[in-house]
């Protein structure tokens, strides 16, 4: 319905030759798709809370499981928060393309003639705003509950912002690849986790570095480089995978 | 000029070629295994630091190199399949997945066995070991994705995309010992100023690497025949071949 496709300006009945093709520019494609996605996600924002609640609950489980001793919690906090964020993102990625695949919107995008990589990028951006950004915003609060010192919390939020961005992009590749697989959620995790291990190592490592009075800049810079690389390369892979998924036809 | 190269895109040609040469490749591999193991386990002197324990290097290092080599082969042939839609490239990728996973597993297990007497531990979460384990997961994910998608052609293309995306791990494994403080030994052989190992140990190592390579090649040839038959089972050339030569 709102697919950004080339549209023909209506020709009047009296003078058919007045019809002409209007070309939709790339930025228009991106912004229209992004706006549609954000509008849809804000309409059903209740569902969008699930990954956030999962994140909070899982992080809360750890003090209950390992005991509330403050030093121990502070020691494991970077890893625990990071792994929980990773798992929450994975949970949310499952339904990234599912709804659109079901009602045929994805097919329309593939057929639209617009660059599928651009459309996928818009979808992933909206997905990050919907899923990753809430995690980033609530992470300092969770850091406090896990007894992290105050100077660490900013690095925690920044590293999570960078890490969840990369994860959204790489996870979208996995989501596109498992489009036609029933119960694809577990397979999605298997596909995405190997590629997300470096992100986890650098992200949790940067928070650990600040906790140990070391400079986290190097690790954060590597994460930022990962964001740039993923932004450039992932949409191509996502588009290729979507084409395969749509072509196999259901 | 390179017209002969097009023959390698033809399933009947590759099938016949594989049938002809694979027994010889297998025999050559066996001979090299026997020679390499004799040179390594019997002729090579004991290490001044590790004694006799180091001899597992003659299985561990070739297996590790093969695990990365086979993934690279898989990724390149997957890229060829995606770009040029060459069916045989997909046959190569599919045939390489399981054996690549086996080499990775072998590298991890032999490394663990070697680590116990030398480092005092069966496992360390240092960079190289962790990323080699990740490589094993990548192989398994490739196999899982292929088998999970019902439509075989889509499964092949999706798995090909996955293989190409996962190639980033290979340089990470190789350079991990330089980039991170690692318990694992840094590069002794693939160095800018030549290998640091004594010839009495280096030669058997290279023989074992050649043996592993030929073994992989033999396995690839046999599995390619299976893959070709699977895809072309309704083709006329298969029927004719069964009728004339009995497959």
Interface residues (C-beta under 8 A of the other chain):
Chain A: X173 X177 X178 X180 X181 X184 X187 X190 X191 X193 X194 X195 X197 X198 X237 X240 X241 X244 X245 X247 X248 X249
Chain B: X82 X130 X131 X134 X135 X137 X138 X140 X141 X144 X145 X148 X149 X150 X151 X153 X154 X157 X158 X161 X162 X164 X165 X166 X168 X169 X172
